[in-house]
Amino acid sequence: MKLKDARKSKNLSQERVSREVNITLKHYQNIENGITTPTVTIALHICEVLGIDPREVDEWKDRRSSF
């Protein structure tokens, strides 16, 4: 699941999520766009706000290919 999709399904703005998690809007935007990987604490808080399982967030899944 994409963070953006989860956020929109809850009818939340990026600004609202960033305020609830206590991070800057820019930091949240970077996380949502996959530019920045959040700390475990921030990731868990984002998932709590969005009501999703952190293991299901596409932006945080392991991107290494298996050989």
JOTA-V216130 format. One record per residue. N is the residue number from 1. SS is DSSP state (H for helix, E for strand, L for the rest). PHI is phi in radians with two decimals (999 if undefined). PSI is psi in whole degrees, -180 to 180 (* if undefined). Layout:
BEGIN
n=N ss=SS phi=PHI psi=PSI
n=N ss=SS phi=PHI psi=PSI
END
This chain:
BEGIN
n=1 ss=L phi=999 psi=137
n=2 ss=L phi=-1.46 psi=143
n=3 ss=H phi=-1.02 psi=-42
n=4 ss=H phi=-1.03 psi=-45
n=5 ss=H phi=-1.12 psi=-43
n=6 ss=H phi=-1.10 psi=-43
n=7 ss=H phi=-1.13 psi=-45
n=8 ss=H phi=-1.17 psi=-34
n=9 ss=H phi=-1.16 psi=-24
n=10 ss=L phi=-1.64 psi=3
n=11 ss=L phi=0.97 psi=44
n=12 ss=L phi=-1.93 psi=145
n=13 ss=L phi=-1.51 psi=162
n=14 ss=H phi=-1.05 psi=-39
n=15 ss=H phi=-1.08 psi=-42
n=16 ss=H phi=-1.11 psi=-46
n=17 ss=H phi=-1.09 psi=-45
n=18 ss=H phi=-1.08 psi=-38
n=19 ss=H phi=-1.15 psi=-44
n=20 ss=H phi=-1.12 psi=-34
n=21 ss=H phi=-1.52 psi=-13
n=22 ss=L phi=1.17 psi=47
n=23 ss=L phi=-2.26 psi=167
n=24 ss=L phi=-1.25 psi=157
n=25 ss=H phi=-1.05 psi=-44
n=26 ss=H phi=-1.05 psi=-42
n=27 ss=H phi=-1.08 psi=-45
n=28 ss=H phi=-1.11 psi=-42
n=29 ss=H phi=-1.05 psi=-42
n=30 ss=H phi=-1.12 psi=-38
n=31 ss=H phi=-1.15 psi=-48
n=32 ss=H phi=-1.09 psi=-33
n=33 ss=L phi=-1.55 psi=3
n=34 ss=L phi=1.34 psi=13
n=35 ss=L phi=-1.38 psi=-37
n=36 ss=L phi=-2.14 psi=141
n=37 ss=L phi=-1.71 psi=127
n=38 ss=L phi=-1.32 psi=164
n=39 ss=L phi=-1.18 psi=164
n=40 ss=H phi=-1.04 psi=-42
n=41 ss=H phi=-1.07 psi=-47
n=42 ss=H phi=-1.16 psi=-41
n=43 ss=H phi=-1.05 psi=-46
n=44 ss=H phi=-1.13 psi=-38
n=45 ss=H phi=-1.17 psi=-42
n=46 ss=H phi=-1.02 psi=-46
n=47 ss=H phi=-1.11 psi=-36
n=48 ss=H phi=-1.11 psi=-45
n=49 ss=H phi=-1.12 psi=-41
n=50 ss=H phi=-1.52 psi=-11
n=51 ss=L phi=1.19 psi=42
n=52 ss=L phi=-2.23 psi=164
n=53 ss=L phi=-1.50 psi=125
n=54 ss=H phi=-1.05 psi=-24
n=55 ss=H phi=-1.27 psi=-13
n=56 ss=H phi=-1.75 psi=2
n=57 ss=L phi=-1.41 psi=116
n=58 ss=H phi=-1.00 psi=-40
n=59 ss=H phi=-1.12 psi=-19
n=60 ss=H phi=-1.90 psi=0
n=61 ss=L phi=-1.25 psi=152
n=62 ss=L phi=-1.13 psi=121
n=63 ss=L phi=-1.64 psi=0
n=64 ss=L phi=-1.19 psi=139
n=65 ss=L phi=-1.49 psi=146
n=66 ss=L phi=-1.52 psi=135
n=67 ss=L phi=-1.93 psi=*
END
